[in-house]
Every structure is written in C-alpha cells, then in structure tokens.
Amino acid sequence: MNNFTYSIPTTVFFGKGSIEKLPKEILKYADNILIVYGGGSIKKNGIYNEMTALLKENKISFCELSGVEPNPRIISVRRGVEIARENKINGILAIGGGSTIDCAKTISAAFDYEGDAWDLVKNPKLIKSCLPIFTVLTISATGSEMDAGAVISDMKTNDKLALFNKGMLPKASVLDPTYTYSVSALQTASGTADIISHILEVYFDDEDDAFMQNKICEALLKTCIKYGPKAIETPDDYEARANLMWASSWAINGFISCGKGKVAWPVHGMEHSLSAYYDIPHGVGLALLTPYFMELMLQKDVKVIKKFEELAQNVFGKNTAEEAIESLRNYFKKLGLPVKLKELNIDKTHFEIMAEKAVEYSSLKYSWIPMDKQDVLTIYNMAL
C-alpha cells in the first residue's frame, strides 16, 4: 500500500430536516452569501423557501445566481463572479447537484482573481484563495459535495475541463435524501452510473495490497447495484435514496483511493470530450463508454483479467472477466441507459478532435493501462 495523507474537513449534516443545522455553520464563516442554483426545481419542491427562511431567521444576507446549466458553463461562472463582487459577498451556498456545486466552487476560486475565470479552469495553479462554500445536495451523482474538484465547460470551444483546489472543499454540506425524491428516472440512473464510474476508476489498478480499499469499493458498487433500480421504481424510497446519497460522497471524497495507484479517471476524460460536443448527461456517457473501455483494456493487457474477474466474482456473482463486462452493461440497460452512441444520435463526425482533447486535457497516458489517441478513437468507434 502506498503512503498517503487523508483529510476531509467537510462537515456533513445527513438526514431528514438536517438543513436546519446549516445556518449556524454558515455563520462561522460568512454572513452575506451568494445562493447558486439551477433551473428552478428547488422553488417547486420547496427547498428554496425552506432555505431562504432559515437564512433570514439567522440574519444572513443573500443574493442569487440562478439558471446554472447541466454541464455548467463558464458563462455562468462569469455571471456569478460579477454578482458576487457587486454584492460584496463572503460565502457561497450551492443548492442543487454536481453542476450547481461545481459552478459555485469555480466562482469561489475566481472571486479574488483579477483575470478571467477560464484561466483558472485551464490552470488551477493560479488559484490563490477561495470563498467558503456550503452545499445543499439535491441529486446523488458527482460527489462534489465532499470533494475539492469541479468540471466546467466552454461550449464555444467545446472544452470541458476539470480543476482541483483544496480551497474548493465545501465547509459544510446538507445531505437530506428526501430532497432527491423528485429526481427523474433518467437523472437517477445517470447519477448512479456516475457513482459507479468513480468507484471503478479507483478499483481498476494493480495495487495488490490495498485489500481494504478494494473491499470498500466492492461494497459501494453493491450498494449502487441494489438501490439504483429501487430508487427509480419507487422515487420516495428513503432507504434507497439515502444509500445512494451516501455512496456518492464516499465514491470520490478520496478515501477509497488512499494507498492506491494514481487515479487517472480515463473514462471520465473520454466522456468529458463526448459531452462537451454533444451536451449529454455526464452519467449517461460514462455508462455507455465504460464497458467498451473494459473490452479494449482486456485486449491490450492481460493484467486486467485478475481485476475484472474479482469484479465478476465479488460484485456480480459471476466468474470471468467477460462476464464482469457483460453484467455491468446489462445493469446499465436495466437502469434504462443507452448502450450505443447511435441511440443518442451521435456519429463519428467529431471523433478525431474529441480523442485529441481527451488525451490532451486528462491523464489517460498515465492510466492503469496507458492510453493514447488511437485507443480513445477505438473506444468511440466500438460504442457506435
């Protein structure tokens, strides 16, 4: 097992009614905040009124940025920075899913930066300070409520890039499973696929003595496999929603990667290029590409056989590497997710540039099995 340092200072308030604890936590850091949210669903389901009433009750001033997109855009970040500066805020509250939280994180990093916010996305080393961030989670997927990363898109250039800075770790996050009851079947399936992808991309390495981490990965995968369909079938199943919500946080808060090899997020890198050009839900792209990625890895290097067999045996109750791949693909189909790009009306028009950007902007060359542009092209074509 490799050496590591682990620290997650995010305070998590989990369960029904836990939002009531957030204002006192906010007041430890800020008294004038920017609320960031998406298309308005939080007003329909009552979360907005609940949160703003609590803020007023605790004499916390606020302004708002609404309309944050799925696959959040740099234009929303710029708009948020402008609103934040005009109102002289000293904290940011994101109410929503990963897109909203990622937008809020990037605003927090850009608030004191004199240049354009996209500079920080391209080069996170330029980040010198971040405003304190708080989150109220409304969808189980990205784990952004408990990590230091964000993903932002520039649709003018079709670039979708990840940035990381420890200052972007939320100070506190509210995880109330009842807030995910209204999430659609597609979003629930997509979010579950995202969680699974985070786990698999840590699980797939050749660090043989990280036994504990691997067993936790397998437990988290089993949690998703059990509760994803239940949450879709019965949206207000608290047990299902709670297990998915907590699994999403632990899939990417760094714990399961402690002591493991370098995590390169190869499927994420390929999917970022895909959704930058076609603006599909992130989890949909991950679910579609992952089995083809596994098939190519099986062709490229025999050392993956053991790990794929462990996945087959310990998670799906099967035996072979091929059965692991097929079981995963069938599970995604069970969730109602597409297995071919043509189902999304995607052809090979942009494959060349997508593959180039996937390699340029991510760590594919440093992956468990190093990947190049041709490998990415092969996977895209396999997925057609």
C-alpha positions in Angstrom: 0.0 0.0 0.0 1.3 3.4 -1.0 1.9 6.3 1.5 -0.9 8.8 1.8 -2.3 11.8 3.7 -6.0 12.0 4.1 -8.1 14.9 5.4 -11.8 15.7 4.7 -12.8 18.8 6.7 -16.3 19.0 5.2 -19.0 18.8 7.9 -21.9 16.7 6.7 -25.4 17.1 8.0 -27.2 13.9 6.9 -30.9 13.0 7.1 -34.4 14.5 7.2 -34.6 18.0 8.4 -30.8 18.4 8.6 -31.0 21.7 6.7 -31.9 23.4 9.9 -28.3 23.0 11.1 -26.7 24.8 8.2 -27.2 28.5 9.1 -25.2 28.2 12.3 -22.4 26.6 10.3 -22.5 29.3 7.7 -22.2 32.0 10.3 -18.9 30.6 11.4 -17.5 31.8 8.0 -19.9 34.2 6.4 -23.0 36.5 6.8 -23.5 37.6 3.2 -23.8 34.8 0.7 -24.5 34.1 -3.0 -27.0 31.4 -3.5 -26.3 29.4 -6.6 -29.0 27.1 -8.2 -30.2 25.7 -11.5 -33.5 25.8 -13.4 -35.9 26.5 -10.5 -36.8 23.0 -9.3 -35.8 24.0 -5.8 -38.6 26.5 -5.8 -41.2 23.9 -7.0 -40.2 21.4 -4.4 -40.0 23.9 -1.5 -36.3 23.7 -0.7 -35.7 27.3 -1.8 -38.3 28.7 0.5 -37.1 26.5 3.4 -33.5 27.6 3.0 -34.1 31.3 2.5 -36.5 31.4 5.5 -33.7 29.9 7.6 -31.2 32.4 6.3 -33.5 35.3 7.1 -34.2 33.9 10.5 -30.4 33.8 11.2 -29.8 37.3 9.7 -27.7 36.0 6.8 -27.9 38.3 3.8 -28.0 36.8 0.3 -28.1 37.4 -3.4 -28.7 34.8 -6.1 -27.4 33.2 -9.3 -30.0 31.1 -11.0 -30.1 29.1 -14.2 -26.9 27.1 -13.9 -26.9 24.5 -16.6 -26.2 20.8 -16.6 -22.6 20.5 -17.7 -22.1 24.0 -16.1 -20.8 26.8 -18.5 -18.0 29.3 -17.9 -20.5 32.0 -18.8 -22.5 31.1 -15.7 -19.3 31.3 -13.6 -18.5 34.7 -15.0 -22.0 35.9 -14.3 -21.8 34.6 -10.7 -18.5 36.3 -10.1 -20.0 39.6 -11.3 -23.0 39.3 -9.0 -20.8 38.2 -6.1 -18.5 41.1 -6.4 -21.3 43.6 -6.8 -22.9 42.4 -3.6 -19.6 42.0 -1.7 -20.4 38.5 -0.5 -18.2 36.5 1.8 -19.5 33.0 1.2 -21.4 30.8 -1.4 -24.2 28.4 -1.0 -25.0 25.9 -3.8 -28.4 24.3 -3.8 -28.6 21.5 -6.4 -26.5 18.7 -7.9 -22.9 18.5 -9.1 -23.3 21.1 -11.8 -24.5 23.7 -9.5 -21.9 22.9 -6.9 -19.1 22.9 -9.5 -20.2 26.3 -10.7 -20.3 27.6 -7.2 -16.8 26.2 -6.5 -15.3 27.9 -9.5 -17.0 31.2 -8.6 -15.4 31.0 -5.2 -12.0 30.5 -6.7 -12.4 33.3 -9.2 -13.8 35.9 -6.8 -10.4 37.4 -5.9 -8.7 36.6 -9.2 -8.1 39.6 -11.5 -8.2 37.8 -14.8 -10.9 35.7 -16.5 -12.3 32.7 -14.6 -11.5 30.4 -17.5 -7.8 31.0 -16.8 -8.3 29.1 -13.5 -10.0 26.2 -15.2 -7.1 25.8 -17.6 -4.5 26.3 -14.9 -5.8 25.7 -11.3 -2.3 26.6 -10.0 -3.4 30.2 -10.5 -6.0 29.8 -7.7 -4.7 31.7 -4.6 -7.8 31.9 -2.5 -11.4 30.6 -2.3 -14.5 31.9 -0.6 -16.1 29.4 1.8 -18.6 27.1 0.1 -21.7 25.3 1.5 -23.9 22.9 -0.3 -27.5 21.5 -0.1 -27.4 18.4 -2.3 -30.5 17.5 -4.4 -29.1 14.7 -6.6 -26.8 11.7 -5.8 -24.1 11.6 -8.5 -20.9 13.6 -8.7 -19.8 13.6 -5.0 -19.0 17.3 -5.4 -20.5 18.0 -2.0 -17.5 16.3 -0.4 -14.5 16.8 -2.7 -12.3 19.6 -4.0 -12.9 19.3 -7.7 -15.1 20.9 -10.3 -15.8 20.5 -14.0 -16.6 23.5 -16.2 -17.4 23.7 -20.0 -16.8 26.3 -22.6 -19.3 25.5 -25.3 -17.8 28.0 -27.8 -14.6 25.8 -28.0 -16.2 22.5 -26.9 -13.8 22.2 -24.0 -14.8 20.5 -20.7 -12.1 20.6 -18.1 -11.6 19.6 -14.5 -10.0 21.7 -11.9 -9.0 20.9 -8.3 -8.0 23.0 -5.3 -8.3 22.2 -1.7 -9.9 25.6 -1.0 -12.9 24.4 -3.0 -13.8 21.7 -0.5 -17.2 22.6 1.0 -17.1 23.7 4.6 -20.5 22.0 5.2 -22.9 20.0 3.2 -26.6 19.1 3.8 -27.5 15.6 2.6 -31.2 15.1 3.0 -32.3 12.0 1.0 -35.9 13.4 0.8 -34.6 16.2 -1.4 -33.9 13.6 -4.1 -37.4 12.2 -4.3 -38.3 14.4 -7.2 -35.3 13.5 -9.3 -36.4 11.9 -12.6 -35.7 8.3 -13.5 -33.1 9.3 -16.1 -31.3 11.6 -13.7 -31.4 8.9 -11.0 -30.0 6.4 -13.5 -27.4 8.8 -14.8 -26.3 9.7 -11.2 -26.0 6.1 -10.2 -23.8 5.4 -13.3 -21.6 8.4 -12.3 -21.1 6.9 -8.8 -20.2 3.5 -10.2 -17.7 5.1 -12.6 -16.0 6.9 -9.7 -15.7 3.7 -7.9 -14.5 1.6 -10.8 -11.8 4.1 -11.8 -10.3 3.7 -8.4 -10.9 -0.1 -8.2 -9.1 -0.7 -11.5 -5.4 -0.5 -10.7 -2.7 -3.0 -10.0 -2.0 -2.1 -6.3 -2.5 -5.7 -5.0 -2.1 -4.9 -1.3 -4.9 -2.3 -1.0 -7.2 -5.0 0.2 -9.4 -2.9 2.5 -9.9 -0.2 -0.1 -10.9 -2.7 -2.8 -13.4 -4.4 -0.4 -15.0 -1.0 0.3 -15.1 -0.3 -3.4 -17.0 -3.6 -3.9 -19.4 -2.7 -1.1 -20.1 0.6 -2.6 -20.7 -1.0 -6.0 -23.1 -3.5 -4.5 -24.9 -0.6 -2.8 -25.4 1.2 -6.2 -26.5 -2.1 -7.9 -29.0 -2.8 -5.2 -30.5 0.6 -4.7 -30.3 2.3 -8.2 -33.3 0.3 -9.6 -35.2 0.7 -6.3 -34.9 4.5 -6.4 -36.1 4.5 -10.0 -39.0 2.2 -9.3 -40.1 3.9 -6.0 -38.8 7.5 -6.1 -39.7 8.2 -2.4 -37.9 5.0 -1.1 -35.9 6.7 1.7 -33.6 3.7 2.2 -32.7 3.6 -1.5 -32.2 7.4 -1.7 -30.2 7.5 1.5 -27.8 4.7 0.4 -27.2 6.2 -3.0 -26.6 9.7 -1.5 -24.0 8.5 1.0 -22.4 6.2 -1.6 -22.0 9.2 -4.0 -20.0 11.1 -1.4 -17.7 8.2 -0.5 -17.1 7.2 -4.1 -15.0 10.3 -4.7 -14.0 12.0 -1.4 -10.6 10.4 -1.7 -10.9 7.7 0.9 -11.1 4.7 -1.4 -8.1 5.9 -3.4 -5.9 6.2 -0.3 -2.8 3.9 -0.8 -3.8 3.0 -4.3 -2.0 3.8 -7.5 -2.5 7.1 -9.4 -6.1 7.6 -10.3 -6.2 8.9 -13.9 -10.0 8.8 -14.5 -9.7 7.5 -18.1 -13.4 7.1 -18.8 -14.1 10.5 -17.3 -11.6 12.0 -19.7 -13.2 10.4 -22.7 -16.7 11.3 -21.5 -15.8 15.0 -20.9 -14.9 15.3 -24.6 -18.1 13.5 -25.6 -20.4 15.7 -23.6 -18.5 18.8 -24.5 -19.6 18.3 -28.1 -23.0 16.7 -27.6 -24.1 18.0 -24.2 -25.4 14.7 -23.0 -25.8 13.9 -19.2 -22.4 13.0 -17.8 -23.5 9.7 -16.3 -25.2 8.6 -19.5 -21.9 9.0 -21.3 -20.0 7.2 -18.6 -22.4 4.2 -18.5 -22.2 3.9 -22.3 -18.4 4.1 -22.6 -17.3 2.1 -19.6 -18.0 -1.5 -20.9 -16.2 -0.6 -24.2 -13.2 0.8 -22.2 -13.1 -2.5 -20.3 -13.3 -4.6 -23.5 -10.3 -2.7 -25.0 -8.3 -3.0 -21.8 -8.9 -6.7 -21.9 -7.4 -6.8 -25.4 -4.4 -4.6 -24.5 -3.1 -6.1 -21.4 -3.7 -9.5 -19.7 -3.0 -8.0 -16.2 -6.6 -6.6 -16.2 -8.0 -10.2 -16.2 -7.5 -10.7 -12.5 -9.2 -7.4 -11.5 -12.1 -7.9 -13.9 -12.5 -11.5 -12.5 -12.6 -10.0 -9.0 -15.3 -7.7 -10.1 -17.3 -10.5 -11.7 -16.9 -12.8 -8.6 -17.2 -10.3 -5.7 -19.8 -7.9 -7.1 -21.9 -9.7 -9.7 -21.6 -13.4 -8.6 -20.1 -14.4 -11.9 -16.7 -15.8 -12.8 -14.9 -14.5 -15.8 -13.7 -11.1 -16.9 -16.0 -11.1 -19.9 -19.0 -11.8 -17.6 -18.0 -8.8 -15.5 -18.2 -6.6 -18.6 -21.5 -8.1 -19.7 -23.0 -7.8 -16.2 -22.1 -4.2 -16.0 -23.6 -3.4 -19.4 -26.8 -5.3 -18.6 -27.1 -3.4 -15.3 -26.9 -0.1 -17.1 -29.5 -1.3 -19.6 -31.7 -2.3 -16.6 -31.5 1.4 -15.4 -32.8 2.4 -18.8 -29.5 3.9 -20.1 -28.3 3.7 -23.8 -25.5 1.3 -24.7 -24.8 2.7 -28.2 -24.0 6.3 -29.3 -26.4 6.0 -32.2 -29.2 5.8 -29.6 -28.2 9.4 -28.8 -27.9 10.4 -32.5 -24.2 10.7 -32.2 -22.0 9.8 -35.2 -18.2 9.9 -35.7 -18.1 13.5 -37.1 -16.1 14.9 -34.1 -14.3 11.7 -33.0 -10.8 12.9 -34.1 -10.9 16.2 -32.2 -12.7 14.6 -29.3 -10.0 12.0 -29.0 -7.2 14.6 -29.2 -8.8 16.7 -26.4 -9.4 13.6 -24.3 -5.7 12.8 -24.3 -4.6 16.5 -24.0 -6.8 17.6 -21.2 -6.8 14.4 -19.0 -4.4 11.8 -17.6 -5.1 9.0 -19.9 -1.5 8.5 -20.7 -0.8 7.8 -17.0 -3.8 5.5 -16.6 -3.6 2.0 -15.2 -3.1 0.8 -18.8 -1.7 3.9 -20.6 -4.0 5.2 -23.4 -3.4 7.3 -26.4 -5.5 9.0 -29.1 -5.9 5.8 -31.1 -7.2 3.9 -28.0 -9.8 6.6 -27.5 -10.8 6.6 -31.1 -11.1 2.8 -30.9 -13.5 3.0 -27.9 -15.6 5.7 -29.6 -16.0 3.6 -32.7 -16.7 0.5 -30.6 -19.5 2.5 -29.0 -21.2 3.5 -32.3 
